[in-house]
């Protein structure tokens, strides 16, 4: 089964280290620190939290938030670590759209809820095929974002480069 602790180093590599608070002009997430947006930070720790609070987020606060994405996908029940990581990464970056995209890619009802049917489909299908289906679905998702909102074109190369870092391992 997949293990969140194994994912943490890759997550920091993709999202940056704590304290590197950024706000990119065309990033709809707004202020972000190590992959956590101000909006998400506030949803966990209170609506009065500021950018300074986000900048000073502790490892424990970050961990709680990122683990919640893992838990929403029930990733501990996904047999393959590579699949769990690509699924959770899409959830971190796109929320329910990522979960629905994953479900659509593997042929289950795209309701955004990872229940027994989704987990069974993730685990029962040939694992490398599942991984490739999710990668391809995520690429399509990125291109559709740009087609529907040209301001997102500035983000496309970064999204695709991030996706290229994921590798399938048995």
C-alpha positions in Angstrom: 0.0 0.0 0.0 1.1 3.6 -0.6 2.7 5.6 2.2 2.3 9.4 2.7 5.8 9.6 4.3 7.4 8.4 1.1 5.6 11.2 -0.8 6.7 14.1 1.4 10.2 14.6 -0.2 8.7 14.7 -3.7 6.0 17.0 -2.6 8.5 19.5 -1.2 10.5 19.2 -4.5 7.4 20.0 -6.5 6.0 22.7 -4.2 9.1 24.3 -2.7 10.2 24.7 0.9 8.3 26.2 3.7 8.6 30.0 3.9 8.9 30.5 0.1 5.6 32.3 -0.2 4.8 33.3 -3.7 2.0 34.9 -5.7 2.2 34.5 -9.5 0.2 36.9 -11.6 -1.9 34.4 -13.4 -2.0 31.7 -10.7 -5.6 31.5 -9.5 -4.5 30.1 -6.2 -3.1 33.4 -5.2 -0.6 33.5 -2.3 1.0 30.1 -1.8 3.5 28.5 0.6 4.9 25.0 -0.2 1.7 24.2 -2.2 -0.7 25.6 0.4 -2.8 28.5 -0.7 -4.0 31.3 1.6 -7.6 30.2 1.0 -6.8 26.6 2.1 -4.7 27.8 5.0 -7.6 29.9 6.2 -10.0 26.9 5.8 -7.9 25.0 8.3 -6.8 27.7 10.7 -9.3 30.5 10.5 -10.5 33.2 8.0 -8.5 35.9 9.7 -5.2 34.4 8.9 -2.9 36.7 6.8 -0.2 36.2 4.2 2.3 36.6 7.1 0.6 33.7 8.9 0.9 31.7 5.7 4.5 32.6 5.3 5.2 31.5 8.9 3.2 28.2 8.5 4.8 25.4 10.6 5.7 22.0 9.3 3.0 20.5 11.5 0.4 22.9 9.9 1.6 22.1 6.4 1.7 18.3 7.2 -1.9 18.4 8.4 -3.1 20.1 5.3 -1.2 17.9 2.8 -2.2 14.8 4.7 -5.8 15.8 4.3 -5.4 15.7 0.5 -3.9 12.2 0.8 -6.7 11.1 3.1 -9.4 12.5 0.9 -8.1 10.2 -1.9 -7.8 7.3 0.6 -4.3 6.9 -0.8 -3.3 4.6 2.0 -5.6 2.1 0.2 -4.0 2.5 -3.2 -1.6 -0.4 -3.8 0.9 1.4 -6.0 2.9 4.4 -4.6 3.3 6.0 -8.0 -0.4 5.9 -8.6 -1.2 7.3 -5.2 1.3 10.2 -5.7 -0.1 11.2 -9.1 -3.7 11.0 -7.8 -3.0 13.0 -4.7 -0.9 15.6 -6.6 -3.9 16.2 -8.9 -6.1 16.6 -5.9 -3.7 19.1 -4.3 -3.5 21.2 -7.5 -7.1 20.9 -8.6 -9.3 19.6 -5.8 -12.5 17.8 -6.8 -11.7 18.4 -10.5 -8.6 16.3 -10.0 -10.5 13.5 -8.3 -13.2 13.5 -11.0 -10.5 13.5 -13.7 -8.9 10.5 -12.1 -12.2 8.7 -11.9 -13.1 9.5 -15.5 -9.7 8.3 -16.6 -10.1 4.9 -15.0 -13.7 4.4 -16.0 -15.7 4.9 -12.8 -18.4 7.4 -11.9 -16.9 10.8 -11.8 -18.4 12.0 -8.5 -15.2 13.2 -6.8 -15.6 10.7 -3.9 -13.0 8.0 -3.6 -15.1 5.1 -2.4 -14.8 1.3 -2.8 -15.5 1.4 -6.6 -12.8 4.0 -7.3 -10.3 2.2 -5.1 -11.1 -1.1 -6.7 -10.7 0.3 -10.2 -7.4 1.9 -9.2 -6.0 -1.3 -7.7 -7.5 -3.9 -10.1 -6.5 -2.6 -13.5 -3.0 -3.1 -14.8 -1.1 -0.6 -12.7 1.2 0.9 -15.3 -1.9 1.4 -17.5 -3.7 3.2 -14.7 -0.7 5.5 -14.2 -0.5 6.3 -17.9 -4.2 6.9 -18.1 -4.1 9.4 -15.2 -1.0 11.2 -16.7 -2.7 11.6 -20.1 -6.0 12.7 -18.5 -4.1 15.3 -16.5 -2.4 16.6 -19.7 -5.8 17.0 -21.4 -7.1 18.7 -18.3 -4.3 21.3 -18.4 -4.8 22.0 -22.1 -8.6 22.4 -21.5 -7.8 24.9 -18.8 -5.8 27.0 -21.2 -8.4 26.6 -24.0 -11.1 27.9 -21.6 -9.0 30.7 -20.1 -6.0 32.0 -22.1 -4.6 33.7 -19.1 -3.6 30.2 -17.9 -1.3 29.7 -20.9 1.6 31.2 -18.8 1.2 28.2 -16.4 1.1 25.4 -19.0 4.8 24.8 -19.3 5.2 24.6 -15.5 2.3 22.2 -15.1 3.6 20.0 -17.9 7.1 20.1 -16.4 5.8 19.1 -13.0 3.9 16.2 -14.6 7.1 15.0 -16.3 8.7 14.4 -12.9 6.3 11.6 -12.1 7.6 8.1 -13.0 5.9 4.8 -12.7 7.5 2.3 -10.3 6.2 -1.2 -9.4 
